[in-house]
Amino acid sequence: METAINLEPEVESKALAIPEQAKLITVTDNESMERANSFKLDIKEMIKSIDEFFKPMADKAFQAHRAITGKWNETKKPLQDADAHVTQQVKIYLAEVRRKQEEEEARLREEARKAEEERRLREAEELEKEGRQEEAEEALSEPITYVAPTVKLEIPKVDNRMYRTQTKVRVKDRAAFLKGCPPHTLLECLNEAAWSTIESGLSRKAKALGKAFSMQGTEVYEA
């Protein structure tokens, strides 16, 4: 619902008339120039009156907006902190589950590789016993292949978007980082606020390059 804001009728009427009156002004000589200049002063005075009318209301609205948003953010902050804590706990747990999954899959892969290797040795031994030495050598020389096992994660179904980790980069050693930077970056870094933008750009680059990303003075982490 919009709040009605109205100028004094006389002031508003004059303000609305000025644009049309201005279109009638043509400067062709000294006299018309003086009239134009006088009209311009009238316009400036009208703008001043309008500013004096609206500015106190705008200032009051700004102060109210600042007070409301301040209380708004103050009220949300504990909830946001609580949400961040819970999110981090879930991320830590998921990371541990993934670590155990990878560890178990690596163990099963090694078991499968050894089982295939042992099967191959038994096959070669049997061929040797039968006097088929060439076939035995071929059996041993073939690459060991096996089906890589997978381990299913036993975790509750959740909206993974809430716990998705992101690849981020922080500049740990600014001096080392700046050694490999072009001149324009050096100028940007004179401004402390620019470092946040730089790290955001590095994070996007690290996400795109994956493990291939490498830059001196930086550290890649998940958050």
C-alpha positions in Angstrom: 0.0 0.0 0.0 1.5 3.3 -1.1 1.5 6.3 1.2 0.1 9.5 -0.4 2.6 12.4 -0.5 1.3 15.7 -1.7 3.0 19.1 -2.2 1.1 22.2 -1.3 -1.4 22.7 -4.2 0.1 26.1 -5.2 3.6 24.7 -5.3 2.6 21.6 -7.1 0.6 23.5 -9.7 3.5 25.9 -10.3 6.0 23.0 -10.6 3.8 21.2 -13.1 3.4 24.3 -15.2 7.1 25.1 -15.5 8.0 22.4 -18.1 5.4 23.7 -20.6 6.4 27.3 -20.0 10.0 26.4 -20.6 9.2 25.1 -24.1 7.9 28.6 -25.0 11.3 30.2 -24.3 13.5 31.0 -27.2 16.6 33.1 -26.7 17.2 35.4 -29.7 18.4 38.7 -28.1 19.6 40.2 -24.9 16.1 40.8 -23.6 15.0 37.2 -24.2 18.2 36.0 -22.6 17.5 38.0 -19.5 14.0 36.5 -19.4 15.5 33.0 -19.8 18.0 33.6 -17.1 15.3 34.9 -14.7 13.1 31.8 -15.6 16.1 29.5 -14.8 16.5 31.1 -11.4 12.8 30.5 -10.8 13.3 26.8 -11.7 16.2 26.5 -9.3 14.1 28.1 -6.5 11.3 25.7 -7.3 13.7 22.7 -7.1 15.0 24.0 -3.8 11.5 24.2 -2.4 10.8 20.6 -3.6 14.0 19.4 -2.0 13.2 21.1 1.3 9.8 19.4 1.2 10.9 15.9 0.5 14.4 15.7 2.2 13.1 15.6 5.8 10.7 12.8 4.9 13.5 10.9 3.0 15.9 11.3 6.0 13.2 10.1 8.4 12.4 7.1 6.1 16.1 6.3 5.8 16.6 6.4 9.6 13.5 4.2 10.0 14.8 1.8 7.3 18.2 1.6 8.9 16.6 0.9 12.3 14.3 -1.8 10.9 17.1 -3.5 8.9 19.4 -3.4 11.9 16.8 -5.1 14.1 15.9 -7.4 11.3 19.5 -8.6 10.9 20.1 -8.7 14.6 17.1 -11.0 15.0 18.2 -13.3 12.1 21.9 -13.5 13.1 21.5 -16.1 15.9 19.4 -18.2 13.6 21.9 -17.9 10.8 24.7 -18.8 13.2 22.7 -21.9 14.3 22.1 -22.9 10.7 25.8 -22.5 9.9 26.7 -24.7 12.8 24.3 -27.4 11.9 25.3 -27.2 8.2 29.0 -27.6 9.2 28.2 -30.6 11.4 26.5 -32.3 8.6 29.3 -31.5 6.2 31.9 -32.8 8.6 29.9 -36.1 8.9 29.4 -36.4 5.2 33.1 -35.8 4.6 33.9 -38.6 7.1 31.4 -40.9 5.5 33.0 -40.3 2.1 36.4 -40.8 3.5 35.4 -44.2 4.9 33.7 -45.0 1.6 36.8 -44.3 -0.4 39.0 -46.2 2.1 36.7 -49.2 1.9 36.5 -49.1 -1.9 40.4 -48.9 -2.0 40.6 -52.0 0.3 38.1 -53.9 -1.9 39.9 -52.9 -5.1 43.1 -54.2 -3.6 41.4 -57.5 -2.6 39.9 -57.8 -6.1 43.3 -57.2 -7.6 45.0 -59.7 -5.4 42.3 -62.3 -6.0 42.7 -61.9 -9.8 46.5 -62.0 -9.5 46.3 -65.2 -7.5 43.8 -66.7 -10.0 46.2 -65.8 -12.8 49.1 -67.5 -11.0 47.0 -70.7 -10.4 46.0 -70.7 -14.1 49.7 -70.3 -15.1 50.7 -73.1 -12.7 48.1 -75.4 -14.2 49.3 -74.6 -17.7 52.9 -75.3 -16.8 51.9 -78.6 -15.3 50.3 -79.5 -18.6 53.5 -78.5 -20.4 51.9 -75.5 -22.0 54.7 -73.1 -21.0 54.0 -70.5 -23.7 50.3 -70.2 -22.7 51.4 -69.9 -19.1 53.7 -67.0 -19.9 50.9 -65.3 -21.8 48.5 -65.7 -18.9 51.0 -64.0 -16.6 51.9 -61.2 -19.0 48.3 -60.1 -19.6 47.1 -56.9 -17.8 45.3 -57.7 -14.6 41.6 -56.7 -15.0 38.8 -56.9 -12.5 35.5 -55.3 -11.7 36.1 -52.3 -9.4 33.7 -52.6 -6.4 31.6 -49.8 -5.1 30.4 -49.1 -1.6 26.9 -47.7 -1.1 26.6 -44.7 1.3 24.1 -45.5 4.0 23.0 -42.0 5.0 19.6 -40.3 5.3 18.1 -38.7 2.2 18.4 -34.9 2.4 18.5 -32.0 0.0 22.1 -32.1 -0.9 21.9 -28.5 -2.1 21.9 -27.4 1.6 25.1 -29.2 2.3 27.0 -28.8 -1.0 30.6 -28.0 -0.5 32.3 -25.4 -2.6 35.9 -25.1 -3.7 37.4 -21.9 -2.4 40.8 -20.2 -2.4 42.4 -18.0 0.2 45.6 -16.0 -0.2 47.8 -17.1 2.7 51.0 -15.3 1.6 50.3 -12.1 -0.2 53.9 -11.3 -0.9 54.4 -14.7 -2.6 51.1 -14.3 -4.5 51.9 -10.9 -5.8 55.2 -12.0 -7.2 53.4 -13.8 -10.1 50.8 -11.1 -10.7 50.6 -8.7 -13.6 51.0 -4.9 -12.9 47.3 -4.1 -12.9 46.6 -6.7 -10.2 49.3 -5.1 -8.0 47.5 -1.7 -8.3 44.2 -3.4 -7.4 45.8 -4.9 -4.3 46.6 -1.5 -2.9 43.0 -1.5 -1.9 42.3 -3.9 1.0 38.7 -4.5 -0.2 40.0 -5.8 -3.5 41.4 -9.0 -1.9 37.9 -10.4 -1.4 37.2 -9.9 -5.2 40.6 -11.5 -6.0 39.9 -14.5 -3.9 36.4 -14.9 -5.4 38.0 -14.9 -8.9 40.6 -17.4 -7.7 37.9 -19.7 -6.3 36.0 -19.7 -9.7 39.3 -20.5 -11.4 40.0 -23.4 -9.0 36.5 -24.8 -9.4 37.0 -24.8 -13.2 40.5 -26.3 -13.2 40.1 -28.7 -10.3 43.3 -30.4 -9.2 45.2 -28.6 -12.0 44.8 -25.3 -10.2 48.1 -24.1 -8.7 49.1 -20.6 -7.6 51.9 -19.6 -5.2 50.8 -18.0 -2.0 47.3 -19.5 -2.1 45.5 -22.3 -0.4 42.5 -24.3 -1.8 39.9 -25.5 0.7 36.3 -26.7 0.8 33.5 -24.8 2.5 
